[in-house]
Amino acid sequence: MSDSFEILLEEATKSLVDCQEKKSVQTCNDCEKLLDCDVRDEYVQAVYGNMSKGSSGGFEF
């Protein structure tokens, strides 16, 4: 069963992939809006939210 963070991540991933397909790019690095993109920002937030499950704090990679 998916929790709310996983659902948000799935939705954000779909939006990101749809955007990449629409712009005919393989990765966000190939896009001119890389550093000023709401779709990518939402995806990054969803990834961090899913990793932390809503808890604040840092990550160790």
Gaussian input, Z-matrix of N, CA and C with variables (Angstrom, degrees):
# hf/3-21g

backbone

0 1
 N
 C     1     B1
 C     2     B2     1     A1
 N     3     B3     2     A2     1     D1
 C     4     B4     3     A3     2     D2
 C     5     B5     4     A4     3     D3
 N     6     B6     5     A5     4     D4
 C     7     B7     6     A6     5     D5
 C     8     B8     7     A7     6     D6
 N     9     B9     8     A8     7     D7
 C    10    B10     9     A9     8     D8
 C    11    B11    10    A10     9     D9
 N    12    B12    11    A11    10    D10
 C    13    B13    12    A12    11    D11
 C    14    B14    13    A13    12    D12
 N    15    B15    14    A14    13    D13
 C    16    B16    15    A15    14    D14
 C    17    B17    16    A16    15    D15
 N    18    B18    17    A17    16    D16
 C    19    B19    18    A18    17    D17
 C    20    B20    19    A19    18    D18
 N    21    B21    20    A20    19    D19
 C    22    B22    21    A21    20    D20
 C    23    B23    22    A22    21    D21
 N    24    B24    23    A23    22    D22
 C    25    B25    24    A24    23    D23
 C    26    B26    25    A25    24    D24
 N    27    B27    26    A26    25    D25
 C    28    B28    27    A27    26    D26
 C    29    B29    28    A28    27    D27
 N    30    B30    29    A29    28    D28
 C    31    B31    30    A30    29    D29
 C    32    B32    31    A31    30    D30
 N    33    B33    32    A32    31    D31
 C    34    B34    33    A33    32    D32
 C    35    B35    34    A34    33    D33
 N    36    B36    35    A35    34    D34
 C    37    B37    36    A36    35    D35
 C    38    B38    37    A37    36    D36
 N    39    B39    38    A38    37    D37
 C    40    B40    39    A39    38    D38
 C    41    B41    40    A40    39    D39
 N    42    B42    41    A41    40    D40
 C    43    B43    42    A42    41    D41
 C    44    B44    43    A43    42    D42
 N    45    B45    44    A44    43    D43
 C    46    B46    45    A45    44    D44
 C    47    B47    46    A46    45    D45
 N    48    B48    47    A47    46    D46
 C    49    B49    48    A48    47    D47
 C    50    B50    49    A49    48    D48
 N    51    B51    50    A50    49    D49
 C    52    B52    51    A51    50    D50
 C    53    B53    52    A52    51    D51
 N    54    B54    53    A53    52    D52
 C    55    B55    54    A54    53    D53
 C    56    B56    55    A55    54    D54
 N    57    B57    56    A56    55    D55
 C    58    B58    57    A57    56    D56
 C    59    B59    58    A58    57    D57
 N    60    B60    59    A59    58    D58
 C    61    B61    60    A60    59    D59
 C    62    B62    61    A61    60    D60
 N    63    B63    62    A62    61    D61
 C    64    B64    63    A63    62    D62
 C    65    B65    64    A64    63    D63
 N    66    B66    65    A65    64    D64
 C    67    B67    66    A66    65    D65
 C    68    B68    67    A67    66    D66
 N    69    B69    68    A68    67    D67
 C    70    B70    69    A69    68    D68
 C    71    B71    70    A70    69    D69
 N    72    B72    71    A71    70    D70
 C    73    B73    72    A72    71    D71
 C    74    B74    73    A73    72    D72
 N    75    B75    74    A74    73    D73
 C    76    B76    75    A75    74    D74
 C    77    B77    76    A76    75    D75
 N    78    B78    77    A77    76    D76
 C    79    B79    78    A78    77    D77
 C    80    B80    79    A79    78    D78
 N    81    B81    80    A80    79    D79
 C    82    B82    81    A81    80    D80
 C    83    B83    82    A82    81    D81
 N    84    B84    83    A83    82    D82
 C    85    B85    84    A84    83    D83
 C    86    B86    85    A85    84    D84
 N    87    B87    86    A86    85    D85
 C    88    B88    87    A87    86    D86
 C    89    B89    88    A88    87    D87
 N    90    B90    89    A89    88    D88
 C    91    B91    90    A90    89    D89
 C    92    B92    91    A91    90    D90
 N    93    B93    92    A92    91    D91
 C    94    B94    93    A93    92    D92
 C    95    B95    94    A94    93    D93
 N    96    B96    95    A95    94    D94
 C    97    B97    96    A96    95    D95
 C    98    B98    97    A97    96    D96
 N    99    B99    98    A98    97    D97
 C   100   B100    99    A99    98    D98
 C   101   B101   100   A100    99    D99
 N   102   B102   101   A101   100   D100
 C   103   B103   102   A102   101   D101
 C   104   B104   103   A103   102   D102
 N   105   B105   104   A104   103   D103
 C   106   B106   105   A105   104   D104
 C   107   B107   106   A106   105   D105
 N   108   B108   107   A107   106   D106
 C   109   B109   108   A108   107   D107
 C   110   B110   109   A109   108   D108
 N   111   B111   110   A110   109   D109
 C   112   B112   111   A111   110   D110
 C   113   B113   112   A112   111   D111
 N   114   B114   113   A113   112   D112
 C   115   B115   114   A114   113   D113
 C   116   B116   115   A115   114   D114
 N   117   B117   116   A116   115   D115
 C   118   B118   117   A117   116   D116
 C   119   B119   118   A118   117   D117
 N   120   B120   119   A119   118   D118
 C   121   B121   120   A120   119   D119
 C   122   B122   121   A121   120   D120
 N   123   B123   122   A122   121   D121
 C   124   B124   123   A123   122   D122
 C   125   B125   124   A124   123   D123
 N   126   B126   125   A125   124   D124
 C   127   B127   126   A126   125   D125
 C   128   B128   127   A127   126   D126
 N   129   B129   128   A128   127   D127
 C   130   B130   129   A129   128   D128
 C   131   B131   130   A130   129   D129
 N   132   B132   131   A131   130   D130
 C   133   B133   132   A132   131   D131
 C   134   B134   133   A133   132   D132
 N   135   B135   134   A134   133   D133
 C   136   B136   135   A135   134   D134
 C   137   B137   136   A136   135   D135
 N   138   B138   137   A137   136   D136
 C   139   B139   138   A138   137   D137
 C   140   B140   139   A139   138   D138
 N   141   B141   140   A140   139   D139
 C   142   B142   141   A141   140   D140
 C   143   B143   142   A142   141   D141
 N   144   B144   143   A143   142   D142
 C   145   B145   144   A144   143   D143
 C   146   B146   145   A145   144   D144
 N   147   B147   146   A146   145   D145
 C   148   B148   147   A147   146   D146
 C   149   B149   148   A148   147   D147
 N   150   B150   149   A149   148   D148
 C   151   B151   150   A150   149   D149
 C   152   B152   151   A151   150   D150
 N   153   B153   152   A152   151   D151
 C   154   B154   153   A153   152   D152
 C   155   B155   154   A154   153   D153
 N   156   B156   155   A155   154   D154
 C   157   B157   156   A156   155   D155
 C   158   B158   157   A157   156   D156
 N   159   B159   158   A158   157   D157
 C   160   B160   159   A159   158   D158
 C   161   B161   160   A160   159   D159
 N   162   B162   161   A161   160   D160
 C   163   B163   162   A162   161   D161
 C   164   B164   163   A163   162   D162
 N   165   B165   164   A164   163   D163
 C   166   B166   165   A165   164   D164
 C   167   B167   166   A166   165   D165
 N   168   B168   167   A167   166   D166
 C   169   B169   168   A168   167   D167
 C   170   B170   169   A169   168   D168
 N   171   B171   170   A170   169   D169
 C   172   B172   171   A171   170   D170
 C   173   B173   172   A172   171   D171
 N   174   B174   173   A173   172   D172
 C   175   B175   174   A174   173   D173
 C   176   B176   175   A175   174   D174
 N   177   B177   176   A176   175   D175
 C   178   B178   177   A177   176   D176
 C   179   B179   178   A178   177   D177
 N   180   B180   179   A179   178   D178
 C   181   B181   180   A180   179   D179
 C   182   B182   181   A181   180   D180

   B1=1.4590
   B2=1.5345
   B3=1.3011
   B4=1.4570
   B5=1.5221
   B6=1.3407
   B7=1.4546
   B8=1.5282
   B9=1.3129
   B10=1.4685
   B11=1.5295
   B12=1.3375
   B13=1.4617
   B14=1.5241
   B15=1.3258
   B16=1.4569
   B17=1.5234
   B18=1.3098
   B19=1.4668
   B20=1.5262
   B21=1.3360
   B22=1.4659
   B23=1.5247
   B24=1.3192
   B25=1.4612
   B26=1.5240
   B27=1.3149
   B28=1.4621
   B29=1.5295
   B30=1.3203
   B31=1.4685
   B32=1.5287
   B33=1.3341
   B34=1.4617
   B35=1.5239
   B36=1.3262
   B37=1.4660
   B38=1.5146
   B39=1.3149
   B40=1.4633
   B41=1.5255
   B42=1.3240
   B43=1.4713
   B44=1.5188
   B45=1.3308
   B46=1.4582
   B47=1.5262
   B48=1.3232
   B49=1.4652
   B50=1.5240
   B51=1.3248
   B52=1.4720
   B53=1.5327
   B54=1.3208
   B55=1.4596
   B56=1.5324
   B57=1.3247
   B58=1.4627
   B59=1.5254
   B60=1.3214
   B61=1.4638
   B62=1.5261
   B63=1.3311
   B64=1.4585
   B65=1.5297
   B66=1.3324
   B67=1.4656
   B68=1.5259
   B69=1.3307
   B70=1.4632
   B71=1.5293
   B72=1.3306
   B73=1.4621
   B74=1.5216
   B75=1.3218
   B76=1.4584
   B77=1.5263
   B78=1.3166
   B79=1.4529
   B80=1.5237
   B81=1.3045
   B82=1.4637
   B83=1.5259
   B84=1.3295
   B85=1.4632
   B86=1.5249
   B87=1.3157
   B88=1.4644
   B89=1.5252
   B90=1.3171
   B91=1.4586
   B92=1.5240
   B93=1.3229
   B94=1.4690
   B95=1.5266
   B96=1.3394
   B97=1.4667
   B98=1.5286
   B99=1.3080
   B100=1.4569
   B101=1.5299
   B102=1.3114
   B103=1.4567
   B104=1.5247
   B105=1.3207
   B106=1.4597
   B107=1.5295
   B108=1.3405
   B109=1.4604
   B110=1.5250
   B111=1.3160
   B112=1.4635
   B113=1.5267
   B114=1.3332
   B115=1.4692
   B116=1.5284
   B117=1.3184
   B118=1.4667
   B119=1.5297
   B120=1.3255
   B121=1.4687
   B122=1.5285
   B123=1.3356
   B124=1.4599
   B125=1.5297
   B126=1.3319
   B127=1.4637
   B128=1.5327
   B129=1.3246
   B130=1.4625
   B131=1.5320
   B132=1.3146
   B133=1.4691
   B134=1.5295
   B135=1.3284
   B136=1.4648
   B137=1.5269
   B138=1.3303
   B139=1.4636
   B140=1.5264
   B141=1.3281
   B142=1.4598
   B143=1.5244
   B144=1.3236
   B145=1.4630
   B146=1.5156
   B147=1.3280
   B148=1.4571
   B149=1.5301
   B150=1.3191
   B151=1.4651
   B152=1.5246
   B153=1.3224
   B154=1.4726
   B155=1.5186
   B156=1.3253
   B157=1.4736
   B158=1.5325
   B159=1.3381
   B160=1.4597
   B161=1.5126
   B162=1.3244
   B163=1.4618
   B164=1.5211
   B165=1.3029
   B166=1.4463
   B167=1.5178
   B168=1.3048
   B169=1.4540
   B170=1.5051
   B171=1.2935
   B172=1.4583
   B173=1.5235
   B174=1.3083
   B175=1.4581
   B176=1.5165
   B177=1.3002
   B178=1.4489
   B179=1.5054
   B180=1.3296
   B181=1.4597
   B182=1.5052
   A1=109.09
   A2=116.54
   A3=122.09
   A4=110.85
   A5=115.32
   A6=118.20
   A7=108.99
   A8=116.75
   A9=120.52
   A10=111.81
   A11=117.85
   A12=120.47
   A13=110.97
   A14=116.82
   A15=120.61
   A16=110.93
   A17=116.99
   A18=121.21
   A19=109.88
   A20=116.57
   A21=120.05
   A22=111.02
   A23=117.21
   A24=121.03
   A25=110.78
   A26=117.52
   A27=120.89
   A28=111.23
   A29=116.62
   A30=120.78
   A31=111.13
   A32=116.38
   A33=120.50
   A34=110.86
   A35=116.52
   A36=120.74
   A37=110.27
   A38=117.20
   A39=120.69
   A40=110.47
   A41=117.24
   A42=120.59
   A43=111.37
   A44=116.28
   A45=120.73
   A46=111.10
   A47=116.72
   A48=121.05
   A49=110.23
   A50=117.48
   A51=121.25
   A52=110.58
   A53=116.40
   A54=121.21
   A55=110.22
   A56=117.36
   A57=120.91
   A58=111.03
   A59=116.86
   A60=120.43
   A61=110.85
   A62=116.52
   A63=121.15
   A64=111.31
   A65=115.85
   A66=120.40
   A67=112.54
   A68=116.66
   A69=122.76
   A70=112.72
   A71=115.34
   A72=120.60
   A73=108.52
   A74=116.34
   A75=121.84
   A76=111.47
   A77=116.53
   A78=122.54
   A79=109.03
   A80=116.59
   A81=120.21
   A82=111.48
   A83=116.99
   A84=119.95
   A85=112.23
   A86=116.85
   A87=121.53
   A88=112.64
   A89=117.53
   A90=121.96
   A91=111.03
   A92=115.98
   A93=121.05
   A94=112.55
   A95=118.14
   A96=121.67
   A97=112.76
   A98=118.10
   A99=123.38
   A100=113.57
   A101=117.63
   A102=120.89
   A103=113.78
   A104=117.26
   A105=121.50
   A106=109.84
   A107=115.46
   A108=120.09
   A109=110.60
   A110=116.53
   A111=121.45
   A112=111.76
   A113=117.67
   A114=121.05
   A115=109.59
   A116=116.77
   A117=121.22
   A118=110.66
   A119=116.91
   A120=120.29
   A121=111.27
   A122=117.05
   A123=120.67
   A124=110.97
   A125=116.39
   A126=120.68
   A127=110.48
   A128=117.04
   A129=121.08
   A130=110.27
   A131=116.94
   A132=120.42
   A133=110.95
   A134=116.94
   A135=120.73
   A136=110.96
   A137=117.14
   A138=120.81
   A139=109.87
   A140=116.85
   A141=120.22
   A142=111.81
   A143=116.60
   A144=120.09
   A145=111.73
   A146=116.67
   A147=120.64
   A148=111.02
   A149=117.30
   A150=120.60
   A151=111.28
   A152=116.23
   A153=119.79
   A154=112.83
   A155=116.10
   A156=121.61
   A157=110.98
   A158=114.82
   A159=120.20
   A160=115.59
   A161=118.41
   A162=120.73
   A163=109.44
   A164=117.05
   A165=119.23
   A166=108.74
   A167=115.26
   A168=119.65
   A169=110.80
   A170=115.36
   A171=120.73
   A172=112.22
   A173=113.98
   A174=121.31
   A175=108.75
   A176=115.69
   A177=121.11
   A178=107.12
   A179=116.50
   A180=121.28
   A181=110.03
   D1=131.71
   D2=-179.08
   D3=-82.88
   D4=138.64
   D5=174.01
   D6=-89.52
   D7=175.31
   D8=-174.90
   D9=-62.71
   D10=-31.65
   D11=179.64
   D12=-69.63
   D13=-38.09
   D14=177.65
   D15=-67.94
   D16=-38.42
   D17=178.72
   D18=-64.37
   D19=-44.77
   D20=177.52
   D21=-61.60
   D22=-39.74
   D23=178.89
   D24=-65.13
   D25=-42.76
   D26=177.97
   D27=-61.05
   D28=-43.19
   D29=179.17
   D30=-65.86
   D31=-42.36
   D32=179.91
   D33=-66.27
   D34=-38.14
   D35=178.17
   D36=-64.18
   D37=-43.61
   D38=178.85
   D39=-62.03
   D40=-43.51
   D41=178.61
   D42=-61.84
   D43=-40.70
   D44=-179.77
   D45=-65.61
   D46=-46.21
   D47=179.71
   D48=-64.02
   D49=-42.23
   D50=177.64
   D51=-59.51
   D52=-42.77
   D53=179.92
   D54=-64.42
   D55=-44.89
   D56=178.98
   D57=-61.14
   D58=-41.82
   D59=178.59
   D60=-65.26
   D61=-42.12
   D62=-179.73
   D63=-62.16
   D64=-36.82
   D65=-178.53
   D66=-92.54
   D67=2.17
   D68=179.63
   D69=55.52
   D70=46.76
   D71=175.33
   D72=-121.18
   D73=150.66
   D74=179.48
   D75=-84.02
   D76=-28.79
   D77=-175.67
   D78=-148.54
   D79=158.16
   D80=178.41
   D81=-62.47
   D82=-25.75
   D83=178.11
   D84=-61.84
   D85=-23.15
   D86=179.64
   D87=-87.10
   D88=-2.61
   D89=-175.79
   D90=-96.39
   D91=141.81
   D92=-179.80
   D93=-68.51
   D94=-20.48
   D95=-178.41
   D96=-97.00
   D97=18.56
   D98=-174.01
   D99=-43.88
   D100=-50.18
   D101=-174.91
   D102=-92.18
   D103=-1.87
   D104=-178.72
   D105=-134.85
   D106=55.13
   D107=-173.93
   D108=-126.52
   D109=118.03
   D110=179.17
   D111=-66.23
   D112=-36.16
   D113=-179.45
   D114=-63.79
   D115=-46.30
   D116=179.49
   D117=-66.32
   D118=-41.73
   D119=178.72
   D120=-60.30
   D121=-42.10
   D122=178.18
   D123=-64.80
   D124=-37.84
   D125=177.64
   D126=-63.64
   D127=-47.38
   D128=179.87
   D129=-60.01
   D130=-43.66
   D131=178.58
   D132=-63.00
   D133=-38.87
   D134=179.38
   D135=-66.85
   D136=-37.55
   D137=177.27
   D138=-63.17
   D139=-50.46
   D140=179.52
   D141=-62.95
   D142=-39.72
   D143=177.74
   D144=-61.87
   D145=-41.22
   D146=179.36
   D147=-69.05
   D148=-37.39
   D149=179.25
   D150=-66.01
   D151=-39.99
   D152=-174.96
   D153=-95.64
   D154=-11.75
   D155=-176.89
   D156=54.10
   D157=34.77
   D158=175.51
   D159=92.31
   D160=-9.57
   D161=178.82
   D162=-77.28
   D163=145.19
   D164=176.63
   D165=-86.92
   D166=158.83
   D167=179.74
   D168=137.44
   D169=175.41
   D170=-178.05
   D171=-90.23
   D172=172.80
   D173=177.97
   D174=-121.12
   D175=145.97
   D176=173.88
   D177=-110.59
   D178=122.37
   D179=179.88
   D180=-105.81

